[in-house]
Amino acid sequence: LDGGIKTSQPSLFLQEAAHLISLLSAVAMSTLRNDMEGTESPLVEYIPGSPWPPQNPDDLPLAVRELYDEGSRAKTTFLYLLGITRGAKHRTLYNAARPFGVIGGVSDAEVYLLQTARGPQAKVALVSMWLQEFISREYLAGSTGEVHAPIISRLFQFTSDGMLGYNQARKIAYIPFPFPHAQLSSLFILVVILFLPILMFTFVNHFALGCSLNFFTVACFVGLHEVARELEDPFFNIPNDLPLITFQAQFNEALLTMYAGFHPDSWWEYPVTTS
């Protein structure tokens, strides 16, 4: 980003800040997709400039899909329709095959403390504390130079805004749709499937027309019900979950750009070539 000109050593403060911000984002997203407790850490070192992770799970490399796939496409689709692929085992394998990248990697001590913290909220709060403690310590040590305290305080404000957004997303991930309403909706879907054919064949004299009306009407109600179930938790339901690893990779690139993307007219002479 500096045009190949290395005028000085990179700022260690910016390096550690980019790492902790990236780590906080990765841990928050891993808790939103319900990574299982006690499993291997879903965090790996992020390689700058690497291709974006595919948003569609079917576009993942074959070597990755073999880690969680059930084999043939027909078998996988059949198990998905039965809801078997939504179990804890399959979700653990699926998440382990799609780890989150962290700028600078994750140290053994960080992994140990994150695995020691119980519950998703404790993990995110721990990394948030690391980031705020780091900013406070470096400010007192003079690492921020002549930047005044009111400007430094904005870093704490942005961290607080991020935690607020995380807790809003956590409501969607962890607070289920009201159980009585969901059960009542499922019951009415079953009633429609059982009794709508009788209604159609009673009032529609043409056999083919009755079958067509029955099929499309039932498919409409059942389809709306299934779509509502998918939208209930956009971080969890495979394969229609949000591409969180892609979001994390894009966020990492934004951090790297902010870390080294100073305006060239203010910091160095950018090489200009003419043809």
ZAMARGU-4260 file (C-alpha; in steps of 0.2 Angstrom, whole numbers, plus 5000, padded with zeros to 4 digits):
<rodrens>
0) 5000/5000/5000 | 5015/5012/5002 | 5020/5010/4984 | 5035/4999/4988 | 5043/5012/4998
5) 5047/5007/5016 | 5052/5023/5025 | 5050/5017/5043 | 5045/5002/5054 | 5026/5000/5055
10) 5017/5006/5071 | 5017/4992/5084 | 5001/5001/5092 | 4992/4999/5075 | 4998/4981/5073
15) 4991/4976/5090 | 4975/4986/5088 | 4971/4978/5071 | 4974/4961/5078 | 4963/4964/5093
20) 4949/4972/5083 | 4950/4957/5071 | 4950/4945/5085 | 4935/4953/5093 | 4925/4953/5077
25) 4930/4934/5074 | 4925/4929/5091 | 4908/4938/5091 | 4904/4930/5074 | 4909/4913/5079
30) 4897/4914/5094 | 4883/4920/5083 | 4884/4905/5072 | 4883/4894/5088 | 4900/4886/5088
35) 4899/4871/5100 | 4908/4873/5117 | 4923/4863/5120 | 4927/4860/5102 | 4943/4866/5093
40) 4945/4885/5091 | 4937/4891/5075 | 4950/4904/5073 | 4965/4904/5061 | 4978/4917/5054
45) 4971/4928/5041 | 4982/4929/5025 | 4981/4946/5017 | 4975/4946/4999 | 4968/4929/4999
50) 4953/4925/4989 | 4936/4929/4997 | 4928/4914/5005 | 4913/4908/4994 | 4896/4914/5001
55) 4888/4898/4994 | 4893/4882/5004 | 4892/4872/4988 | 4906/4883/4980 | 4918/4878/4994
60) 4933/4867/4988 | 4929/4848/4988 | 4943/4845/5001 | 4933/4857/5013 | 4916/4850/5009
65) 4922/4832/5012 | 4925/4837/5031 | 4906/4839/5034 | 4897/4833/5019 | 4887/4817/5019
70) 4893/4810/5003 | 4883/4811/4987 | 4872/4826/4983 | 4856/4816/4983 | 4860/4809/5001
75) 4864/4826/5007 | 4848/4834/5001 | 4838/4819/5008 | 4845/4821/5025 | 4843/4840/5024
80) 4824/4838/5020 | 4823/4827/5036 | 4832/4839/5046 | 4846/4827/5051 | 4859/4839/5044
85) 4854/4852/5057 | 4861/4842/5072 | 4875/4847/5083 | 4888/4835/5075 | 4885/4841/5058
90) 4885/4859/5063 | 4901/4857/5073 | 4910/4849/5057 | 4902/4862/5046 | 4909/4877/5057
95) 4926/4868/5059 | 4928/4868/5040 | 4925/4886/5039 | 4936/4895/5052 | 4937/4914/5054
100) 4953/4923/5049 | 4961/4934/5062 | 4975/4947/5058 | 4991/4941/5065 | 4984/4924/5070
105) 4979/4918/5088 | 4992/4914/5101 | 4991/4899/5112 | 4987/4909/5127 | 4973/4918/5119
110) 4965/4902/5113 | 4967/4894/5131 | 4958/4909/5139 | 4944/4910/5126 | 4941/4891/5128
115) 4941/4894/5147 | 4928/4907/5146 | 4911/4899/5148 | 4897/4905/5136 | 4897/4916/5121
120) 4894/4932/5130 | 4909/4929/5142 | 4921/4926/5126 | 4916/4942/5118 | 4917/4952/5134
125) 4934/4945/5137 | 4941/4951/5120 | 4932/4967/5122 | 4941/4970/5139 | 4958/4965/5131
130) 4955/4979/5117 | 4950/4992/5130 | 4964/4988/5142 | 4976/4989/5128 | 4971/5006/5122
135) 4971/5013/5140 | 4988/5005/5143 | 4996/5012/5127 | 4989/5029/5130 | 4996/5030/5147
140) 5013/5024/5140 | 5013/5038/5127 | 5011/5026/5111 | 4997/5037/5104 | 5009/5052/5103
145) 5001/5070/5105 | 4983/5064/5101 | 4972/5071/5115 | 4961/5061/5127 | 4944/5066/5119
150) 4949/5059/5102 | 4956/5043/5111 | 4939/5041/5120 | 4931/5039/5103 | 4939/5022/5102
155) 4930/5017/5117 | 4914/5024/5110 | 4916/5014/5094 | 4920/4998/5104 | 4904/5001/5114
160) 4894/5003/5098 | 4901/4987/5091 | 4896/4978/5107 | 4878/4986/5106 | 4877/4979/5088
165) 4883/4962/5093 | 4870/4961/5107 | 4856/4966/5095 | 4862/4952/5083 | 4863/4940/5098
170) 4845/4943/5102 | 4841/4935/5085 | 4853/4921/5087 | 4848/4916/5104 | 4830/4921/5108
175) 4818/4909/5099 | 4802/4913/5091 | 4788/4911/5104 | 4785/4892/5106 | 4766/4892/5107
180) 4765/4902/5091 | 4777/4890/5082 | 4768/4875/5088 | 4751/4882/5082 | 4758/4887/5065
185) 4764/4869/5063 | 4747/4862/5068 | 4738/4873/5056 | 4750/4867/5042 | 4746/4849/5046
190) 4728/4853/5045 | 4730/4861/5028 | 4739/4846/5022 | 4726/4833/5028 | 4710/4842/5025
195) 4713/4854/5010 | 4713/4839/4997 | 4696/4834/5004 | 4690/4851/5002 | 4696/4852/4984
200) 4689/4836/4978 | 4672/4840/4986 | 4670/4856/4977 | 4680/4854/4961 | 4673/4842/4949
205) 4688/4841/4937 | 4701/4829/4944 | 4716/4837/4936 | 4711/4854/4941 | 4708/4849/4959
210) 4725/4841/4960 | 4733/4856/4953 | 4724/4868/4965 | 4727/4856/4980 | 4746/4855/4976
215) 4749/4874/4973 | 4739/4879/4988 | 4747/4867/5000 | 4764/4871/4993 | 4761/4889/4996
220) 4757/4887/5014 | 4771/4875/5018 | 4783/4885/5008 | 4779/4901/5018 | 4781/4891/5034
225) 4798/4884/5029 | 4804/4901/5024 | 4799/4908/5041 | 4809/4894/5050 | 4824/4898/5039
230) 4823/4917/5043 | 4821/4914/5062 | 4840/4912/5064 | 4850/4918/5049 | 4867/4913/5058
235) 4862/4895/5061 | 4852/4887/5047 | 4863/4878/5035 | 4865/4881/5020 | 4855/4897/5021
240) 4865/4905/5035 | 4874/4922/5032 | 4892/4921/5025 | 4900/4927/5041 | 4917/4921/5036
245) 4916/4932/5020 | 4911/4946/5031 | 4926/4943/5042 | 4938/4942/5028 | 4931/4959/5021
250) 4932/4967/5038 | 4950/4961/5039 | 4955/4969/5023 | 4947/4985/5029 | 4957/4985/5044
255) 4973/4982/5034 | 4969/4996/5022 | 4966/5008/5037 | 4982/5002/5045 | 4993/5006/5030
260) 4982/5017/5019 | 4988/5034/5024 | 4986/5048/5012 | 5002/5047/5000 | 5003/5066/4999
265) 5006/5067/5018 | 5018/5052/5021 | 5028/5048/5006 | 5031/5052/4988 | 5021/5040/4978
270) 5031/5034/4963 | 5022/5041/4947 | 5026/5032/4930 | 5022/5039/4913 | 5021/5030/4897
</rodrens>
